[in-house]
């Protein structure tokens, strides 16, 4: 906030702070390898099993 306010009435735009970090998908091996989730086959039996854990 201090950095943004040092310009007075002018509003700075752009990147004020940037930190390179791995994405969520980079951290999870299942998501990192293979095709995107949208292109993966759906196993209905697995889904039913996961849902039963929450019932």
PyMOL CGO cylinders between C-alpha atoms (Angstrom):
from pymol import cmd
from pymol.cgo import CYLINDER

trace = [
    CYLINDER, 0.00, 0.00, 0.00, 2.86, 2.34, 0.83, 0.3, 1, 1, 1, 1, 1, 1,
    CYLINDER, 2.86, 2.34, 0.83, 4.36, 1.78, -2.63, 0.3, 1, 1, 1, 1, 1, 1,
    CYLINDER, 4.36, 1.78, -2.63, 1.03, 2.51, -4.32, 0.3, 1, 1, 1, 1, 1, 1,
    CYLINDER, 1.03, 2.51, -4.32, 0.50, 5.72, -2.31, 0.3, 1, 1, 1, 1, 1, 1,
    CYLINDER, 0.50, 5.72, -2.31, 3.92, 7.27, -3.03, 0.3, 1, 1, 1, 1, 1, 1,
    CYLINDER, 3.92, 7.27, -3.03, 2.66, 8.55, -6.39, 0.3, 1, 1, 1, 1, 1, 1,
    CYLINDER, 2.66, 8.55, -6.39, 0.07, 10.93, -4.93, 0.3, 1, 1, 1, 1, 1, 1,
    CYLINDER, 0.07, 10.93, -4.93, -2.97, 11.45, -7.16, 0.3, 1, 1, 1, 1, 1, 1,
    CYLINDER, -2.97, 11.45, -7.16, -1.60, 9.29, -9.96, 0.3, 1, 1, 1, 1, 1, 1,
    CYLINDER, -1.60, 9.29, -9.96, -2.48, 5.60, -9.83, 0.3, 1, 1, 1, 1, 1, 1,
    CYLINDER, -2.48, 5.60, -9.83, 0.39, 3.29, -10.82, 0.3, 1, 1, 1, 1, 1, 1,
    CYLINDER, 0.39, 3.29, -10.82, -0.61, 0.28, -12.89, 0.3, 1, 1, 1, 1, 1, 1,
    CYLINDER, -0.61, 0.28, -12.89, 1.34, -2.85, -13.62, 0.3, 1, 1, 1, 1, 1, 1,
    CYLINDER, 1.34, -2.85, -13.62, 3.23, -5.32, -11.51, 0.3, 1, 1, 1, 1, 1, 1,
    CYLINDER, 3.23, -5.32, -11.51, 4.20, -3.88, -8.14, 0.3, 1, 1, 1, 1, 1, 1,
    CYLINDER, 4.20, -3.88, -8.14, 5.34, -7.20, -6.70, 0.3, 1, 1, 1, 1, 1, 1,
    CYLINDER, 5.34, -7.20, -6.70, 6.01, -10.54, -8.33, 0.3, 1, 1, 1, 1, 1, 1,
    CYLINDER, 6.01, -10.54, -8.33, 7.17, -13.85, -6.90, 0.3, 1, 1, 1, 1, 1, 1,
    CYLINDER, 7.17, -13.85, -6.90, 7.74, -16.94, -9.03, 0.3, 1, 1, 1, 1, 1, 1,
    CYLINDER, 7.74, -16.94, -9.03, 6.18, -20.00, -7.42, 0.3, 1, 1, 1, 1, 1, 1,
    CYLINDER, 6.18, -20.00, -7.42, 5.20, -23.43, -8.74, 0.3, 1, 1, 1, 1, 1, 1,
    CYLINDER, 5.20, -23.43, -8.74, 1.56, -23.72, -9.73, 0.3, 1, 1, 1, 1, 1, 1,
    CYLINDER, 1.56, -23.72, -9.73, -0.89, -26.02, -7.94, 0.3, 1, 1, 1, 1, 1, 1,
    CYLINDER, -0.89, -26.02, -7.94, -0.70, -28.44, -10.86, 0.3, 1, 1, 1, 1, 1, 1,
    CYLINDER, -0.70, -28.44, -10.86, 3.12, -28.47, -10.67, 0.3, 1, 1, 1, 1, 1, 1,
    CYLINDER, 3.12, -28.47, -10.67, 2.95, -29.63, -7.04, 0.3, 1, 1, 1, 1, 1, 1,
    CYLINDER, 2.95, -29.63, -7.04, 0.63, -32.62, -7.65, 0.3, 1, 1, 1, 1, 1, 1,
    CYLINDER, 0.63, -32.62, -7.65, 2.19, -35.48, -9.62, 0.3, 1, 1, 1, 1, 1, 1,
    CYLINDER, 2.19, -35.48, -9.62, -1.17, -36.76, -10.88, 0.3, 1, 1, 1, 1, 1, 1,
    CYLINDER, -1.17, -36.76, -10.88, -1.93, -33.35, -12.40, 0.3, 1, 1, 1, 1, 1, 1,
    CYLINDER, -1.93, -33.35, -12.40, 1.61, -32.71, -13.61, 0.3, 1, 1, 1, 1, 1, 1,
    CYLINDER, 1.61, -32.71, -13.61, 1.84, -35.88, -15.69, 0.3, 1, 1, 1, 1, 1, 1,
    CYLINDER, 1.84, -35.88, -15.69, -0.48, -37.00, -18.45, 0.3, 1, 1, 1, 1, 1, 1,
    CYLINDER, -0.48, -37.00, -18.45, -3.16, -35.17, -20.39, 0.3, 1, 1, 1, 1, 1, 1,
    CYLINDER, -3.16, -35.17, -20.39, -5.32, -32.39, -18.92, 0.3, 1, 1, 1, 1, 1, 1,
    CYLINDER, -5.32, -32.39, -18.92, -8.16, -33.63, -16.69, 0.3, 1, 1, 1, 1, 1, 1,
    CYLINDER, -8.16, -33.63, -16.69, -10.74, -32.76, -19.34, 0.3, 1, 1, 1, 1, 1, 1,
    CYLINDER, -10.74, -32.76, -19.34, -9.11, -35.27, -21.72, 0.3, 1, 1, 1, 1, 1, 1,
    CYLINDER, -9.11, -35.27, -21.72, -8.87, -38.15, -19.21, 0.3, 1, 1, 1, 1, 1, 1,
    CYLINDER, -8.87, -38.15, -19.21, -11.41, -40.97, -19.21, 0.3, 1, 1, 1, 1, 1, 1,
    CYLINDER, -11.41, -40.97, -19.21, -14.07, -40.93, -16.49, 0.3, 1, 1, 1, 1, 1, 1,
    CYLINDER, -14.07, -40.93, -16.49, -14.33, -43.98, -14.22, 0.3, 1, 1, 1, 1, 1, 1,
    CYLINDER, -14.33, -43.98, -14.22, -17.88, -43.86, -12.84, 0.3, 1, 1, 1, 1, 1, 1,
    CYLINDER, -17.88, -43.86, -12.84, -17.18, -46.61, -10.28, 0.3, 1, 1, 1, 1, 1, 1,
    CYLINDER, -17.18, -46.61, -10.28, -14.31, -44.62, -8.76, 0.3, 1, 1, 1, 1, 1, 1,
    CYLINDER, -14.31, -44.62, -8.76, -16.48, -41.51, -8.60, 0.3, 1, 1, 1, 1, 1, 1,
    CYLINDER, -16.48, -41.51, -8.60, -19.26, -43.45, -6.85, 0.3, 1, 1, 1, 1, 1, 1,
    CYLINDER, -19.26, -43.45, -6.85, -16.74, -44.76, -4.35, 0.3, 1, 1, 1, 1, 1, 1,
    CYLINDER, -16.74, -44.76, -4.35, -15.44, -41.25, -3.61, 0.3, 1, 1, 1, 1, 1, 1,
    CYLINDER, -15.44, -41.25, -3.61, -18.98, -39.93, -3.18, 0.3, 1, 1, 1, 1, 1, 1,
    CYLINDER, -18.98, -39.93, -3.18, -19.89, -42.77, -0.82, 0.3, 1, 1, 1, 1, 1, 1,
    CYLINDER, -19.89, -42.77, -0.82, -17.08, -41.61, 1.48, 0.3, 1, 1, 1, 1, 1, 1,
    CYLINDER, -17.08, -41.61, 1.48, -19.02, -38.36, 2.01, 0.3, 1, 1, 1, 1, 1, 1,
    CYLINDER, -19.02, -38.36, 2.01, -22.47, -39.85, 2.58, 0.3, 1, 1, 1, 1, 1, 1,
]
cmd.load_cgo(trace, "trace")
